Amino acid sequence: MHSNADISFAQALTSSCLSTLLTLQPKQVGGAASSQEEVTAGTARDILQKLPAQFDLEEIGKKYPVLYEESLNTVIMQEAIRYNRLLIVISTSLNDLLKALKGLVVMSEALEKMATSLFSNLVPAMWASKAYPSLKPLAAWVSDLHARIAFLNKWKNEGIPPIFWISGFYFPQAFLTGTLQNFARKYVISIDTINFAFRVLNDRPSKRPPDGCCILGLFLEGCRWNAQAGQLDESHPKELYTEMPVIWLIPEENHQKPDNIYVCPVYKTLTRAGTLSTTGHSTNYVLAIEVPSDKPERHWIKRGVALICALDY
C-alpha cells in the first residue's frame, strides 16, 4: 500500500483517542475560564446571529416554475425546502436552548445533549437528524452550511450556473436525475436507457453545456489527477486528498464502458458507508464516475481510491 495509508491510519486512531478524552473532560474549569454554560450560550448566540435567512419559496417558484423541458427548476425548489427545514430546526432549538440556560424554560434531555455538543464543538444530534451527512466538527459544519446556502442563493439570483458545486446539494441524486430527465425529454428517449459518460476538463467553462452538466467540488482520496497526462496518478507523499478538476457529465443512450478507465465511486463523506433511504438511494453513495487511467482497475481498488464530496474538516 501507499505510504500515505500509514498517515490515514494514525490520524483515525488519534481522532478516536481525542474524541474519548473530550467526553471525559470536566464541565467546570477553574481560573479565569468561563463555565460550560457561558461558553455554550456564547456559541449558540454566535451561530444564531450569523444564521442565513430562509429561502423565499414563493419567489423561487415564480422565477423557476415547473417546466417540462427544465427539471432543474424543480431541483432548486426541493433543495430550498430541505434547507429551510434544517434552518428552522437550528433556529428554534438555539432559541429554546438560550431560554433554558437563562432558566425561562425547562432544560429537556434533548436540549441538554445539544448544549454538551455545542460545548464540545460537535454537531448536535437534533440537527444532524435533519441535515445532510457530514463528519465535520461544529465550526466547520456551520461554515459549510453557509457556503451551501450561498451556492443556492447565487443560483436563485443569477440563474442556472454553468458549473454546479455538487457538494452543496442536500440530495445530489435528485440533481443527477434531473439532468438525465432534461436529456430524455429533449431527445424523446426513455430515461431508463440513458447513463452518464464523463470528461475531465482542464479549464472551467463559462457557459452551460448543451447537454448534461459540469460539476465541481470533489476530492480524490488514494491518488491524484495528473492534468498533464490526463489520467489518475500516484499520490504525492503526505498528500492525502487532492481536488478534482471540473467534470462534464454527458448523458448517452446505451452507454458502453470505455477502455482504460477506473470506475471511481463518489461518496458524500469519508465514511464510505450508508443505508438505503425510502427513495431507494443510498444516504452516502452518489454515483460512479469513469476516470481515465493507464493502470488496471484492481490497482486503484487496492489503493482505496474514491471521490469524496466533503472532507471531515
MOQUINOR-V748172 format. One record per pair of residues at least 6 apart in sequence whose C-alpha atoms are under 7 Angstrom apart, sorted by sequence separation. I is the first residue (numbers start at 1). J is the second residue. D is the distance in whole Angstrom. If there is no record, write none. Layout:
i->[I I]
j->[J J]
d->[D D]
This chain:
i->[29 99 100 117 118 155 166 184 225 226 276 277 28 66 100 117 184 225 226 275 276 28 65 66 224 225 274 275 27 64 223 224 274 114 181 223 224 274 180 223 224 273 274 223 272 222 97 123 122 123 269 121 122 268 60 121 151 267 268 121 222 224 267 268 221 225 266 267 148 221 266 220 221 266 219 220 265 266 219 220 265 219 220 264 265 55 202 218 219 263 264 218 263 264 263 264 183 262 263 55 216 261 262 54 216 261 262 215 216 261 262 214 215 260 261 54 179 214 215 260 179 214 260 213 214 262 213 90 212 213 89 132 212 270 211 212 269 266 267 268 269 264 265 266 267 268 269 270 204 264 265 266 267 268 269 48 162 202 264 86 162 201 86 162 200 201 48 162 200 201 161 200 201 199 200 166 198 199 44 164 165 166 167 198 199 163 164 165 166 198 162 163 164 165 197 198 163 196 197 196 197 196 197 195 196 41 194 195 194 195 194 193 194 195 232 193 194 231 232 231 37 183 180 40 43 40 40 39 222 222 223 36 222 221 222 221 220 221 220 219 220 218 219 218 219 79 198 218 198 217 52 60 75 75 72 72 71 71 71 70 69 173 69 69 135 133 134 133 167 167 140 136 137 135 136 4 4 4 1]
j->[35 105 106 123 124 161 172 190 231 232 282 283 35 73 107 124 191 232 233 282 283 36 73 74 232 233 282 283 36 73 232 233 283 124 191 233 234 284 191 234 235 284 285 235 284 235 111 137 137 138 284 137 138 284 77 138 168 284 285 139 240 242 285 286 240 244 285 286 168 241 286 241 242 287 241 242 287 288 242 243 288 243 244 288 289 80 227 243 244 288 289 244 289 290 290 291 211 290 291 84 245 290 291 84 246 291 292 246 247 292 293 246 247 292 293 87 212 247 248 293 213 248 294 248 249 297 249 127 249 250 127 170 250 308 250 251 308 306 307 308 309 305 306 307 308 309 310 311 246 306 307 308 309 310 311 91 205 245 307 130 206 245 131 207 245 246 94 208 246 247 208 247 248 247 248 215 247 248 94 214 215 216 217 248 249 214 215 216 217 249 214 215 216 217 249 250 216 249 250 250 251 251 252 251 252 98 251 252 252 253 253 253 254 255 292 254 255 292 293 293 101 251 251 115 118 118 119 119 303 304 305 119 305 305 306 306 306 307 307 307 308 307 308 308 309 170 289 309 290 309 146 156 174 175 175 178 178 181 182 182 182 286 185 186 269 268 269 269 309 310 313 312 313 312 313 237 238 240 303]
d->[6 6 6 6 7 6 6 6 6 6 4 6 5 6 5 5 5 5 6 5 6 6 6 6 6 6 6 6 6 5 7 5 5 5 6 6 6 5 7 5 5 6 7 4 7 7 6 6 5 5 7 6 5 5 7 5 7 5 6 7 7 6 5 7 6 7 6 6 5 5 5 6 7 5 6 5 6 6 5 6 4 5 6 5 6 6 7 6 5 6 5 6 6 6 5 7 7 6 6 6 7 6 5 5 5 5 6 6 7 4 6 6 5 6 5 7 6 6 6 5 7 4 6 6 6 5 5 6 5 7 7 6 5 6 6 6 6 6 6 6 6 7 5 5 5 5 6 6 6 6 6 6 6 6 6 7 7 7 7 6 6 7 6 5 7 5 7 4 6 6 7 4 7 6 6 6 7 5 6 6 6 6 6 6 7 5 5 5 6 5 7 5 6 6 6 6 7 6 5 5 6 4 6 6 6 6 6 6 5 7 4 6 6 6 6 6 7 5 5 5 7 7 6 6 7 6 5 7 6 6 6 7 4 5 7 6 6 6 5 5 6 6 5 6 6 6 7 5 6 6 7 7 7 6 7 6 5 7 6 6 6 6 7 7 7 7 6 7 5 6 6 4 7 5 5 6 6 6 6]
